[in-house]
Amino acid sequence: MLVSVIIVTCGAHDHFAACLESVKNQAGPRPEILVIDDSAGNIFYAGALNKGIAASKGECILCLNDDVMLDKDFIREAVRGFSTGEKIGMVSGKVLRPDTVTLDSTGLFLSLFRTARERGYGRLDRGQFEKEGYVFGVTGSAAFYRRSMLEDVRFNNEYFDPDFRMFYEDLDVAWRARNRGWKGYYVPRAIAFHVRGASVRTKGGIGKRYARRYIEDDLHVDLIKNRYLCVLKNESVPGFFLHLPFMLAYDFLCWLYLLLFRFGVVKKFFKRAVPYKAVYNKRNPYNNS
């Protein structure tokens, strides 16, 4: 099975060399490696991944941030996850912080608030996530996909939605895939290390818990709008009304924080044209809309 590894780099904080070296040092057959340079910042993460996937040849595709380093057995262990069932389209490993004891993600989940929830985020690794099993999706920092799943959820030439730019693009793919009957699987022996926020936060905010405090206003707008776009694109009508009270509670606290502490984000949000119609037209036909 040929594995393609796509590394998207934006040149921030110079983690790329360590990331690339960890991919080259993988045990087992050498993967195909593609590097997409977005240091100009004009195609963003989703667009960069689309370029890489289109150029790749592998049956399985590992999408990496340049601030991720892989344990030497990551690919060999993670590939086993795909063999557990033909409808396993996504595999998550155990992603730790560089200190090796703090968890970054053990799988991506969809919360009641319709936000992306990284299981284990910021908690100490005490062996509580050592059991393999199903997950909703996989974190975008180290996302392993079956190519046939990506082709199944593709819209025209888009695997990842470029309207998202960055943030929530991993949840969008996972949600689309789930709506088409694909599953995610977690393999704890596939270990990676992620310098959380190194690509998008100010240097003082790297590894800190509350991302909103450390990203610039334009990216903060993406973080807000992409949650709305993700729901608009993937949620069923019954699911929307079932979760509406939770979403409203989340929005109240989110916008209160912005009004009090990040009013510049509020102004930019309402000045930017949000592509609601374009994203709605990409809705999965299985969504009962």
C-alpha positions as CSV (number, residue, x, y, z in Angstrom):
1,M,0.0,0.0,0.0
2,L,1.6,3.3,-1.1
3,V,1.2,6.1,1.4
4,S,1.5,9.7,0.3
5,V,2.5,12.3,2.9
6,I,1.5,15.9,2.2
7,I,3.2,18.6,4.3
8,V,1.9,22.1,4.2
9,T,4.4,24.7,5.3
10,C,4.0,28.4,5.8
11,G,7.5,29.0,7.1
12,A,6.5,30.0,10.6
13,H,8.8,29.3,13.5
14,D,10.9,26.9,11.4
15,H,9.5,23.6,12.4
16,F,9.5,22.2,8.9
17,A,12.9,20.6,8.9
18,A,12.1,18.4,11.9
19,C,8.7,17.5,10.4
20,L,10.3,16.4,7.1
21,E,13.0,14.4,8.8
22,S,10.5,12.5,10.9
23,V,8.6,11.5,7.7
24,K,11.8,10.4,6.0
25,N,12.8,8.3,9.0
26,Q,9.6,6.2,9.0
27,A,10.0,2.5,9.5
28,G,8.8,0.3,6.6
29,P,8.4,1.3,2.9
30,R,9.3,4.9,2.2
31,P,6.2,7.0,1.6
32,E,5.7,9.4,-1.3
33,I,6.4,12.9,0.1
34,L,4.9,16.1,-1.2
35,V,5.6,19.6,0.2
36,I,3.2,22.4,-0.5
37,D,4.7,25.8,0.3
38,D,2.1,28.4,1.4
39,S,4.6,30.9,2.8
40,A,2.9,33.6,0.7
41,G,-0.4,32.8,2.5
42,N,-2.5,33.0,-0.6
43,I,-4.1,29.5,-0.8
44,F,-4.3,28.7,2.9
45,Y,-4.4,25.2,4.4
46,A,-7.4,23.8,2.6
47,G,-6.3,25.0,-0.8
48,A,-2.7,23.7,-0.2
49,L,-4.0,20.2,0.7
50,N,-6.1,20.1,-2.4
51,K,-3.1,20.7,-4.5
52,G,-1.1,18.0,-2.7
53,I,-3.9,15.4,-2.9
54,A,-4.4,16.0,-6.6
55,A,-0.7,15.5,-7.3
56,S,-0.3,12.4,-5.0
57,K,-0.5,8.7,-6.0
58,G,-1.0,6.9,-2.7
59,E,-3.9,4.7,-1.7
60,C,-3.7,6.4,1.8
61,I,-2.9,10.1,2.3
62,L,-1.4,11.6,5.4
63,C,-2.0,15.4,5.7
64,L,0.5,17.1,8.0
65,N,1.0,20.5,9.5
66,D,4.7,21.5,9.4
67,D,4.7,21.7,13.2
68,V,4.1,18.0,13.6
69,M,6.8,15.3,14.1
70,L,6.0,11.6,13.7
71,D,7.3,8.7,15.8
72,K,9.2,6.4,13.5
73,D,6.4,3.8,13.6
74,F,3.5,6.2,13.1
75,I,2.7,5.3,9.5
76,R,3.2,1.5,10.0
77,E,0.9,1.5,13.1
78,A,-1.7,3.9,11.6
79,V,-2.1,2.0,8.4
80,R,-3.4,-1.0,10.4
81,G,-6.4,1.1,11.3
82,F,-7.6,1.0,7.7
83,S,-7.4,-2.8,7.6
84,T,-10.1,-3.0,10.4
85,G,-12.9,-2.4,7.8
86,E,-13.4,-1.3,4.2
87,K,-15.5,1.7,5.4
88,I,-12.7,3.0,7.6
89,G,-11.9,6.2,5.8
90,M,-10.0,8.2,8.5
91,V,-7.4,7.1,11.0
92,S,-6.2,9.1,14.0
93,G,-3.1,8.4,16.0
94,K,-2.3,9.6,19.5
95,V,-1.1,13.2,19.1
96,L,0.9,14.6,22.0
97,R,2.6,17.9,22.7
98,P,6.4,18.0,22.4
99,D,6.7,17.5,26.2
100,T,5.5,13.9,25.5
101,V,3.1,13.9,28.4
102,T,0.3,16.3,27.4
103,L,-2.3,15.1,24.9
104,D,-3.2,17.2,21.9
105,S,-5.7,14.9,20.2
106,T,-6.9,11.3,20.4
107,G,-9.5,11.8,17.7
108,L,-11.8,14.6,16.5
109,F,-15.4,14.7,17.7
110,L,-18.5,16.9,17.0
111,S,-19.7,18.5,20.2
112,L,-23.3,19.4,21.2
113,F,-22.4,23.0,20.4
114,R,-21.5,21.9,16.9
115,T,-17.8,22.8,17.5
116,A,-14.8,20.6,16.8
117,R,-13.7,18.8,19.9
118,E,-10.2,17.2,20.2
119,R,-10.6,14.3,22.6
120,G,-8.0,14.6,25.4
121,Y,-7.0,18.1,24.5
122,G,-4.6,19.6,27.1
123,R,-4.9,16.6,29.5
124,L,-2.0,14.6,30.9
125,D,-1.5,11.3,29.2
126,R,-2.2,8.7,31.9
127,G,-3.0,5.9,29.6
128,Q,-6.7,6.7,29.5
129,F,-6.8,6.5,25.7
130,E,-4.9,3.3,25.1
131,K,-7.8,1.4,23.5
132,E,-8.4,1.3,19.8
133,G,-11.9,2.3,18.6
134,Y,-14.1,4.4,16.5
135,V,-13.9,8.2,16.4
136,F,-15.9,10.9,14.6
137,G,-12.9,12.1,12.6
138,V,-9.3,13.0,12.7
139,T,-7.4,16.2,13.7
140,G,-6.2,18.3,10.8
141,S,-2.7,18.5,12.2
142,A,-2.0,14.8,11.4
143,A,-5.0,13.5,9.3
144,F,-4.7,10.1,7.7
145,Y,-7.3,9.4,4.9
146,R,-8.2,6.6,2.5
147,R,-8.1,8.0,-1.0
148,S,-11.3,6.4,-2.0
149,M,-13.1,8.2,0.9
150,L,-11.6,11.6,-0.3
151,E,-12.8,10.9,-3.8
152,D,-16.2,10.1,-2.5
153,V,-16.6,13.3,-0.6
154,R,-15.0,15.5,-3.3
155,F,-17.0,18.4,-4.7
156,N,-15.8,19.2,-8.2
157,N,-12.0,19.5,-7.7
158,E,-12.3,20.2,-4.0
159,Y,-11.4,17.6,-1.3
160,F,-11.1,20.3,1.4
161,D,-13.4,23.3,1.0
162,P,-11.3,26.3,0.1
163,D,-14.1,28.6,1.3
164,F,-13.0,27.5,4.8
165,R,-9.3,28.6,4.2
166,M,-8.3,27.2,7.6
167,F,-10.1,26.0,10.8
168,Y,-12.9,23.5,10.8
169,E,-11.8,22.1,7.4
170,D,-11.0,18.8,9.2
171,L,-14.4,18.6,10.8
172,D,-16.1,19.5,7.5
173,V,-14.4,16.5,5.7
174,A,-15.2,14.2,8.6
175,W,-18.8,15.2,8.7
176,R,-19.2,14.9,5.0
177,A,-17.6,11.4,5.2
178,R,-19.9,10.3,8.0
179,N,-22.9,11.4,6.1
180,R,-21.8,9.1,3.3
181,G,-21.3,6.1,5.6
182,W,-17.5,6.3,6.2
183,K,-16.0,5.9,9.7
184,G,-13.0,7.1,11.7
185,Y,-10.7,4.9,13.7
186,Y,-8.2,5.6,16.5
187,V,-4.9,3.7,16.8
188,P,-3.1,4.8,20.0
189,R,0.2,3.1,19.0
190,A,0.5,5.6,16.1
191,I,2.2,8.5,18.0
192,A,2.9,12.0,16.7
193,F,3.9,15.3,18.4
194,H,2.3,18.6,17.6
195,V,3.6,22.1,18.5
196,R,0.0,23.4,19.0
197,G,-0.5,26.7,17.2
198,A,2.9,27.1,15.8
199,S,1.6,27.8,12.3
200,V,-1.1,30.4,13.2
201,R,-0.5,31.9,16.6
202,T,1.8,34.6,17.9
203,K,5.0,33.1,19.4
204,G,3.8,33.7,23.0
205,G,0.7,31.7,22.4
206,I,2.3,28.5,21.1
207,G,1.0,25.5,23.1
208,K,-1.4,27.7,25.2
209,R,-4.9,26.3,25.9
210,Y,-7.2,29.1,24.6
211,A,-6.5,29.6,21.0
212,R,-8.8,32.6,20.6
213,R,-6.4,34.8,22.6
214,Y,-3.5,34.3,20.4
215,I,-4.6,34.5,16.8
216,E,-4.9,37.6,14.7
217,D,-8.3,39.1,13.9
218,D,-8.6,37.8,10.3
219,L,-7.9,34.2,11.4
220,H,-10.3,34.7,14.3
221,V,-13.0,35.6,11.8
222,D,-12.3,32.3,10.0
223,L,-12.6,30.4,13.2
224,I,-16.1,31.9,13.8
225,K,-17.5,31.8,10.3
226,N,-16.3,28.3,9.5
227,R,-18.3,26.8,12.4
228,Y,-21.4,28.3,10.8
229,L,-20.4,27.1,7.4
230,C,-19.8,23.6,8.7
231,V,-23.2,23.4,10.2
232,L,-24.9,24.9,7.1
233,K,-23.2,22.4,4.9
234,N,-23.5,19.2,6.9
235,E,-26.2,19.3,9.6
236,S,-29.5,17.6,9.0
237,V,-32.7,19.6,9.6
238,P,-33.7,17.5,12.6
239,G,-30.1,17.7,14.0
240,F,-30.2,21.5,13.6
241,F,-33.3,21.9,15.7
242,L,-32.1,19.3,18.3
243,H,-28.8,21.1,18.9
244,L,-30.1,24.7,18.4
245,P,-30.3,25.4,22.2
246,F,-26.7,24.3,22.7
247,M,-25.5,26.3,19.7
248,L,-27.3,29.5,20.9
249,A,-25.7,29.1,24.3
250,Y,-22.3,28.8,22.8
251,D,-22.8,31.8,20.5
252,F,-24.0,34.0,23.4
253,L,-20.7,33.4,25.3
254,C,-18.6,33.6,22.1
255,W,-20.0,36.9,21.0
256,L,-20.0,38.3,24.5
257,Y,-16.3,37.6,24.7
258,L,-15.7,39.2,21.3
259,L,-17.7,42.4,22.2
260,L,-15.8,42.8,25.5
261,F,-12.3,41.8,24.5
262,R,-11.9,41.5,20.7
263,F,-14.2,44.1,19.1
264,G,-12.0,44.4,16.1
265,V,-13.0,40.8,15.2
266,V,-16.6,41.8,15.4
267,K,-16.1,44.6,12.9
268,K,-14.1,42.5,10.5
269,F,-16.7,39.6,10.7
270,F,-19.5,41.9,9.5
271,K,-17.4,43.6,6.9
272,R,-16.2,40.3,5.3
273,A,-18.5,38.6,2.7
274,V,-19.3,35.1,4.0
275,P,-20.0,32.6,1.2
276,Y,-23.2,31.1,2.8
277,K,-24.9,30.5,-0.6
278,A,-21.9,28.9,-2.2
279,V,-21.3,26.6,0.7
280,Y,-25.0,25.7,1.0
281,N,-24.9,24.6,-2.7
282,K,-22.2,22.0,-1.7
283,R,-24.5,20.3,0.8
284,N,-24.3,16.5,0.9
285,P,-27.5,15.1,-0.7
286,Y,-27.7,12.6,2.1
287,N,-28.4,15.4,4.6
288,N,-32.2,15.1,4.3
289,S,-32.4,18.7,3.3
